[in-house]
Amino acid sequence: MVITNMKVLKKSRKRPRPGDIFAFQVEEGLFRFGRVIRVDARIGPMEDCVLLYIYRASSVEKNRIPELGKDDLLVPPVMTNFLAWSKGYFEIVEHRPLVQEDVFPVHCFWSCANQRHYDDNNNELPRRSEPCGFYGLAGYGAIDDEVSNALGIPLAPEHNEPEVLEGGMTITMDATDLAQTGIKGRDQIEDALDKVLSACKLGEVTGGGRGVHHADIEVLAADETKFSEALDVVKNTLRDLRLPRSTRIYLPGEQVHNLYD
């Protein structure tokens, strides 16, 4: 289970819309706010990613929304999936249609793997623009770490076993071991997995996260009857990338596979 500083507010299966304002809480008695900017952003082959802003402004009441401006972000823009809402960490408190002054004209993200900057349509940018975020799909655990760092709050303890959705698998890599492989970023691995899984119509990469000591990638099989085939493809792809022997693949039901078993 992923341990976070963020508190669970209200779980929802309703998908967020551009313009939705959501509340979250990492500090006792104080709420922070974010806003959904897009739900169709792209990261490499991954489509329908959620682009969001997280603001510095706070309130003692989640329904008393302070002024939220793009020039007062707590962290750079983030691309994520829907899990923060379905897990209850983000709670939608109001919807306001976006206007031009709410949104940056360009969103910039740095790819460690490619040593290049990209926008939220997966187009390479000629130069860096601020604020510049991380090019990759950030899970709610990674967002929790970024927010905690920005607020000067100690990071939540590292989790030992990730929470795995039915029909899914979570790849966990030791950050120190991964750095020694020459792979420059988690997005390089995500791109390779998503490309081969999509080509075989076996599944897709749905998220990921990073911490001080680990990096995670979440994969969802397209069809549970082909789960074993998808697992084999994932293993072979990771082996081809020469991921470290400490890499683990967690499956539903608390099953754990070592990559080189």
Secondary structure by P-SEA (a helix, b strand, c coil): cccccccccccccccccccbbbbbbccccccccccccccccccccccbbbbbbbbcccccccccccccccccccccbbbbcccccccccccccbbbbbcccccccbbbbbbccccccccccccccccccccbbbcccccaaaaaaaaaaaaccccccccccccccccbbbbbbcaaaaaaaccccaaaaaaaaaaaaaaacccccccccccccbbbbbbbbccccaaaaaaaaaaaaaaaacccccbbbbccccccccccc
